[in-house]
Amino acid sequence: MEANSSGVAFSSGAGRWLLAVTIAGSGMAFLDSTVVNVALPKIGEDLDASTSALQWILNGYLLTLASLILLGGSLGDRLGRRLVFQVGVVIFTLASLLCAVAPSAELLIFARLVQGIGGALLTPGSLAIIEASFRPADRARAIGAWSGLGGVASALGPLLGGWLIGAISWRAIFLINLPLGAFVTWAAARYVPESHDPNATGRLDYGGAVLAAVGLGGTTYALIEAPEGGRLAAVVVTAVIGVAALVGFFWQERRSANPMLPLGIFASRQFSAANAVTFVVYAALGVVFFLLVSFLQISMGYSPIAAGSASLPVTALMLVGSARAGALAQRIGPRVPLTLGPLIIAAGLLLMLRINPGDSYVGAVLPAVIVFGLGLTLVVAPVTATVMASVESGRSGIASGVNNAVARVAGLLAVAVVPVVAGLTGDKFYDPEEMTHGFHVGMAVCAGLALVGAIIAWTTISAEVLHEEEAEGEEPEECYSCGVGAPTMRPASEPAAATATTPD
């Protein structure tokens, strides 16, 4: 049955159910993006996992998510956004169960790989459903609610995860996804209208997705396992295969009629520049959130809940300041915020070099976290706005997806490389003295990455890019993003073209 062509009203019962379903679905992925970091030391102790295994527990999820997230959005446009969203939720939920019962690090890594597949299907689908289903007058309000409550989920993740780890077990952080996933699957079938993109035609780029996964997987394996020794042949073979697959991926995208990553989008200098800033800044963020909570537990003696709560000021600052930072960039241009933001991030990371065992939270940790959070707040919304403004409106969906994937690939590669540079290999991760030294080295490296981001922004980002968008008569993209793990996904900016049907 055809849905009302005007769309769902925000204040209606149908609108509240639609928001509840999409927020709960994406909330599972948001929770996992923050809670797993808190659990890493306990997971390592329980499963006798090496540093490389812990890197894979994080990177396995990022690998499949980054490789398939663009394909996931395309599948939703063609097969039905509700259907693909539901499939993603089911895969994510079942993989969470497998994570919770995993008896070994190897099985946990496999389960995290599967979780990433589910995340790649549900993440783009949740916001696409909102844009396709709500009436135009209510879309901005609905997106604001989705982003704001998603930010709350990210904020509660470390706190809830830390409590569950201390009170029950690290396995409980995955079990909480089971009732949530069951609710979302049932409610989506009952309350979410199905929608498609009637203009989505041609074959899907499965070849590109496979090459991206093999390329990222091979190079990541080589980067993580090379310092461990004893696997030289495997490292060399996977490195060669990974590099060859990445070359093949770009060749495939260049010749494909319907590429997963249309390379022509990088012809926009501002789009390329904004993604370069995204890459280096989110590379630094990936390492900070990997090492900080572990350092606080291993070297500083924090409990899991205390370590998880330590970075809450970052999320609070982003929830309060992201919209204001986006408005500032709209008013004065993104060049200054995207230069100052990474510089302030670098200052916060340099303050973290002063944190040593025995220091108080208020005197040492909190100032560094606040400065870091202020810098991050200046970056996230302006970089998202710049990405969206640098392409024509019909390509906003792919532009947002590419920016999201760039951020996740950056974190994937940085978490593979920087701990090795910091000397945290083998069992050194669990040694308080080695962890302190490695944490300091890692923060210095990340400060350098943030500084590179500031240089890129100052030399390449135009102060006029957002004003040009406004001058052309387009409505500026309001950014409600407060994502830490990656920028918020946005579907195509013309959802009215989608067809929608009510649930059976």
C-alpha positions in Angstrom: 0.0 0.0 0.0 1.3 3.4 -0.9 2.3 5.7 2.0 1.1 9.3 2.2 3.1 11.2 -0.3 3.7 14.0 2.2 5.6 11.7 4.5 5.4 11.0 8.2 4.9 13.8 10.7 7.5 14.2 13.5 4.9 14.5 16.3 2.7 11.6 15.2 2.8 8.2 16.7 4.2 6.8 13.5 7.0 9.4 13.6 7.9 8.5 17.2 8.0 4.8 16.3 10.1 5.5 13.2 12.6 7.5 15.3 12.7 4.9 18.0 13.5 2.1 15.6 16.3 4.0 13.7 17.9 5.4 16.8 17.9 2.0 18.5 19.3 0.3 15.5 22.1 2.8 14.9 22.6 3.1 18.7 23.9 -0.5 18.7 26.7 0.5 16.4 27.3 3.7 18.3 27.6 1.9 21.6 30.0 -0.7 20.2 32.2 2.1 18.8 33.0 3.4 22.3 32.4 0.4 24.6 34.8 -2.1 23.1 37.9 0.1 23.8 37.1 0.1 27.5 36.9 -3.7 27.5 40.2 -4.4 25.8 42.4 -4.9 28.9 39.9 -7.4 30.4 39.4 -9.2 27.1 43.2 -9.5 26.7 43.6 -10.9 30.2 40.7 -13.4 29.9 41.6 -14.7 26.4 45.4 -14.3 26.8 45.4 -12.1 23.8 48.6 -10.4 22.4 48.7 -6.8 21.4 48.2 -7.8 17.8 45.1 -9.7 18.7 43.6 -6.7 20.5 44.4 -4.6 17.4 42.4 -7.1 15.4 39.5 -7.1 17.8 39.1 -3.4 17.0 40.3 -3.5 13.4 38.3 -6.6 12.3 35.1 -4.5 12.8 36.5 -1.5 11.1 37.8 -3.5 8.2 34.5 -5.0 7.0 32.6 -1.8 7.9 34.9 0.5 5.9 35.0 -2.0 3.0 31.3 -2.5 2.7 29.6 0.7 3.9 29.2 2.3 0.5 27.9 -1.0 -0.9 25.5 -1.2 2.0 24.0 2.2 1.1 23.6 1.1 -2.5 21.9 -2.1 -1.6 19.4 -0.2 0.5 18.5 2.1 -2.4 17.9 -0.8 -4.7 16.6 -3.7 -2.5 14.7 -1.6 0.0 16.1 0.5 2.9 14.0 -1.2 5.5 14.9 -4.7 4.3 18.7 -4.0 4.2 18.5 -2.2 7.6 16.7 -5.2 9.1 19.2 -7.7 7.6 22.1 -5.6 9.0 20.5 -5.5 12.5 20.0 -9.3 12.5 23.6 -9.9 11.4 24.9 -7.5 14.0 22.9 -9.1 16.7 23.9 -12.6 15.9 27.5 -11.6 15.7 27.2 -9.9 19.1 26.0 -13.2 20.5 29.1 -14.9 19.0 31.3 -12.2 20.5 29.8 -12.8 23.9 30.4 -16.5 23.9 33.8 -16.5 22.1 36.2 -18.8 23.9 39.3 -17.5 22.1 40.7 -14.3 20.6 40.5 -15.8 17.2 36.8 -16.5 17.3 36.2 -13.1 18.8 38.1 -11.5 15.9 35.9 -13.5 13.4 32.7 -12.4 15.2 33.9 -8.8 15.0 34.4 -9.1 11.3 30.8 -10.3 10.9 29.6 -7.5 13.2 31.2 -5.0 10.7 29.2 -6.5 7.9 26.0 -5.9 9.9 27.2 -2.4 10.7 27.8 -1.6 7.0 24.2 -2.5 6.2 22.4 -0.8 9.1 24.5 2.4 9.5 23.6 4.1 6.1 20.1 2.6 6.3 19.0 4.2 9.5 19.5 7.8 8.3 18.3 7.1 4.8 15.0 5.7 6.3 14.5 9.0 8.2 15.1 11.2 5.1 12.9 9.0 2.9 10.0 8.7 5.4 9.5 12.0 7.2 7.7 14.9 5.5 10.1 17.6 4.3 9.2 20.2 7.0 10.1 17.7 9.7 13.3 16.1 8.3 15.7 18.5 9.9 14.1 18.1 13.3 14.1 14.3 12.9 17.7 14.2 11.9 18.6 16.4 14.9 16.8 14.0 17.2 18.5 11.0 15.6 22.0 12.6 15.9 21.4 14.0 19.4 20.2 10.8 20.9 22.8 8.8 19.0 25.4 11.1 20.7 23.8 10.3 24.0 24.3 6.6 23.2 27.9 7.2 22.4 28.3 9.1 25.7 26.7 6.4 27.7 28.7 3.6 26.1 31.9 3.9 28.1 29.9 4.4 31.4 27.5 1.5 30.8 30.3 -0.7 29.4 32.6 0.1 32.3 29.8 -0.8 34.8 29.0 -4.0 33.0 32.6 -5.1 32.8 33.2 -4.4 36.5 29.9 -5.9 37.7 29.5 -8.8 35.4 32.0 -9.4 32.6 33.3 -7.9 29.3 31.0 -10.4 27.6 28.0 -8.5 28.9 28.8 -5.5 26.6 27.9 -7.7 23.6 24.9 -9.4 25.3 23.1 -6.0 25.6 22.7 -6.0 21.8 20.5 -9.1 21.9 17.2 -7.6 23.3 17.9 -4.3 21.4 18.4 -6.2 18.1 15.2 -8.3 18.7 13.2 -5.1 19.4 14.5 -3.3 16.3 13.9 -6.2 14.0 10.3 -6.6 15.2 9.5 -2.9 15.3 11.0 -2.2 11.9 8.7 -4.7 10.2 5.7 -3.2 11.9 6.3 0.5 11.9 8.9 1.5 9.3 7.7 2.1 5.7 9.8 0.5 2.9 11.5 2.9 0.5 13.6 2.6 -2.7 15.5 4.9 -5.0 13.8 4.5 -8.4 16.8 6.1 -10.1 19.2 3.4 -8.8 20.0 1.3 -11.8 22.8 -0.9 -13.2 24.9 -3.6 -11.6 26.2 -3.3 -8.1 29.9 -3.0 -7.7 30.5 -6.3 -5.9 34.0 -6.6 -7.4 35.0 -3.3 -5.9 33.8 -4.3 -2.5 35.7 -7.6 -2.6 38.9 -5.9 -3.8 38.6 -3.2 -1.1 38.2 -5.8 1.6 41.1 -7.9 0.4 43.3 -4.9 -0.1 42.6 -3.4 3.4 42.7 -6.8 5.0 46.0 -7.8 3.5 47.8 -4.5 4.2 46.4 -4.3 7.7 47.5 -7.9 8.5 51.0 -7.2 7.3 51.2 -4.0 9.3 50.0 -5.6 12.5 51.8 -9.0 12.3 55.2 -7.9 10.9 56.6 -6.8 14.3 55.5 -10.1 15.9 58.2 -12.0 14.0 58.0 -15.7 13.0 55.5 -15.1 10.2 57.7 -13.5 7.5 56.3 -15.5 4.6 52.7 -14.9 5.6 53.4 -11.2 6.1 55.1 -10.8 2.7 52.4 -12.7 0.8 49.5 -10.8 2.4 51.3 -7.5 1.9 51.7 -8.2 -1.8 48.1 -9.5 -2.2 46.9 -6.4 -0.2 48.7 -3.9 -2.3 47.8 -5.6 -5.5 44.1 -5.7 -4.5 44.1 -2.0 -3.7 45.6 -1.2 -7.1 43.0 -3.5 -8.6 40.3 -1.7 -6.6 41.2 1.7 -8.1 41.4 0.2 -11.6 38.0 -1.4 -11.1 36.4 1.8 -9.9 37.9 3.7 -12.9 36.4 1.3 -15.4 33.1 0.3 -13.7 29.9 1.8 -15.1 28.5 1.9 -11.5 31.5 2.2 -9.2 31.2 1.9 -5.5 33.6 4.8 -5.2 33.2 7.1 -8.2 36.7 8.6 -8.5 35.5 11.6 -10.4 34.1 13.0 -7.1 37.7 13.7 -6.1 38.0 16.2 -9.0 36.6 18.7 -6.5 39.7 20.2 -4.8 37.7 21.0 -1.7 36.3 17.5 -1.4 39.7 16.0 -1.7 41.1 18.5 0.8 38.4 17.9 3.4 38.9 14.2 3.1 42.6 14.6 3.6 42.0 16.5 6.8 39.5 13.8 7.8 42.1 11.1 7.2 44.9 12.4 9.3 42.7 13.7 12.2 40.6 10.5 12.5 43.8 8.5 12.3 44.9 10.3 15.4 41.5 9.8 17.0 41.5 6.1 16.4 44.8 5.7 18.3 43.8 8.0 21.1 40.6 6.1 21.9 42.5 2.7 21.5 45.3 3.6 23.9 43.8 6.1 26.4 41.3 3.9 28.2 43.8 1.0 28.3 46.6 3.2 29.6 44.3 4.5 32.4 43.5 0.9 33.4 46.9 -0.7 33.0 49.3 2.1 34.1 47.1 4.3 36.2 45.1 1.6 38.0 41.6 2.9 37.0 38.6 0.6 37.1 36.8 -0.1 33.8 34.0 2.3 34.7 36.4 5.0 35.8 38.4 4.6 32.6 35.3 4.7 30.5 34.0 7.8 32.2 37.3 9.6 31.9 36.6 10.7 28.3 33.0 11.7 28.8 33.9 15.4 28.7 34.9 14.9 25.1 31.4 13.7 24.1 29.7 16.3 26.3 31.7 19.1 24.6 30.7 17.7 21.2 27.1 17.4 22.1 27.0 21.0 23.2 29.3 22.5 20.7 29.0 20.7 17.4 26.0 22.6 16.1 27.7 25.9 17.1 30.9 24.9 15.4 28.9 24.2 12.2 27.2 27.6 12.5 30.6 29.3 13.0 32.0 27.6 9.9 28.9 28.7 7.9 29.5 32.3 9.0 33.3 32.7 8.7 34.1 29.8 6.4 35.6 26.4 7.4 39.3 27.2 6.9 39.9 28.8 10.3 37.9 26.2 12.4 39.6 23.3 10.5 43.0 24.8 11.1 42.5 25.8 14.8 40.7 22.5 15.6 43.6 20.2 14.8 46.0 22.6 16.5 44.0 22.5 19.7 43.7 18.7 19.4 47.5 18.5 19.1 47.8 20.7 22.2 45.5 18.3 24.1 47.6 15.3 23.0 50.8 17.0 24.1 49.2 17.6 27.5 48.6 13.9 27.7 52.4 13.4 27.6 52.4 14.9 31.1 50.1 12.1 32.5 52.0 9.6 34.6 51.1 6.9 37.1 50.1 8.5 40.4 48.8 11.7 38.9 45.2 12.8 39.8 42.4 12.8 37.2 41.5 16.5 37.9 45.1 17.7 37.8 46.5 15.7 34.8 43.9 13.8 32.8 40.9 16.2 32.8 42.7 19.3 31.4 44.2 17.2 28.5 40.8 15.7 27.8 39.0 19.0 27.8 41.5 20.7 25.4 41.4 17.6 23.1 37.5 17.7 23.2 37.4 21.4 22.3 39.7 20.8 19.3 37.6 17.9 18.1 34.4 19.9 18.5 35.9 22.5 16.1 36.6 19.8 13.5 33.7 17.4 13.2 30.9 19.6 12.0 32.9 21.9 9.8 34.6 19.1 8.0 31.3 17.4 7.3 29.8 20.6 6.1 32.8 21.2 3.8 32.5 17.7 2.3 28.7 18.2 1.6 29.2 21.7 0.2 32.0 20.7 -2.2 29.9 18.4 -4.4 26.6 19.0 -6.2 23.5 18.2 -4.2 22.6 15.0 -6.1 25.9 13.4 -4.9 25.7 14.3 -1.3 24.9 10.7 -0.3 28.0 9.3 -1.9 30.1 12.2 -0.7 29.0 11.6 2.9 29.6 7.8 2.5 33.1 8.4 1.1 34.0 10.7 4.0 32.7 8.2 6.5 34.7 5.4 4.9 37.8 7.6 4.8 37.5 8.2 8.6 37.2 4.5 9.3 40.0 3.4 7.1 42.2 6.1 8.8 41.4 4.6 12.2 42.0 1.1 10.9 45.5 1.8 9.5 46.5 4.0 12.4 45.6 1.4 15.0 47.6 -1.1 13.0 50.7 1.1 12.8 51.0 3.5 15.7 51.1 0.9 18.6 54.0 -0.8 16.7 55.8 2.6 16.4 55.2 3.1 20.1 56.8 -0.3 21.0 53.6 -1.9 22.2 54.1 -5.3 20.7 53.7 -8.8 22.1 52.9 -8.7 25.9 54.3 -5.2 26.4 50.7 -3.9 26.2 50.0 -5.3 29.7 53.2 -4.1 31.3 52.4 -0.8 33.2 55.8 0.7 32.5 55.9 -0.3 28.9 52.3 1.0 28.4 53.2 4.4 29.9 56.1 4.8 27.6 54.1 3.5 24.6 51.2 5.8 25.4 53.4 8.8 25.5 55.0 7.9 22.2 51.6 7.2 20.6 50.2 10.6 21.8 53.3 12.4 20.3 52.7 10.7 17.0 49.0 11.6 17.1 49.9 15.2 17.9 52.1 15.2 14.8 49.1 13.8 12.7 46.9 16.6 14.0 49.5 19.2 13.1 49.6 17.8 9.6 45.8 18.1 9.5 46.1 21.8 10.4 48.6 22.4 7.7 46.5 20.7 5.1 43.4 22.7 6.1 45.2 26.1 6.1 46.8 25.5 2.7 44.0 23.8 0.8 40.6 24.6 2.4 38.8 27.6 0.9 37.2 30.1 3.3 34.4 30.6 0.8 33.3 27.0 0.1 30.2 27.2 2.4 29.4 30.8 1.2 29.5 29.6 -2.4 26.9 26.9 -1.6 24.6 29.6 0.0 25.2 31.9 -2.9 24.0 29.3 -5.4 20.6 29.3 -3.7 20.9 26.0 -1.9 19.9 25.5 1.7 23.1 25.0 3.7 23.6 21.5 5.1 22.9 21.8 8.8 25.2 19.5 10.7 23.9 17.8 13.8 26.9 15.4 13.8 28.6 14.5 17.0 30.2 11.4 15.9 33.6 10.4 17.3 34.3 7.2 15.5 33.5 8.7 12.1 31.5 11.6 10.6 27.7 11.1 10.4 26.4 9.4 7.3 24.0 11.3 5.1 21.8 9.8 2.4 21.2 11.6 -0.9 19.8 15.1 -0.4 16.7 14.5 -2.6 14.8 11.8 -0.7 11.6 12.9 -2.3 12.6 10.8 -5.3 12.3 7.7 -3.3 9.2 5.5 -3.3 7.8 4.5 0.0 5.3 1.9 1.1 3.9 1.1 4.5 4.9 -2.1 6.3 2.8 -5.1 5.7 
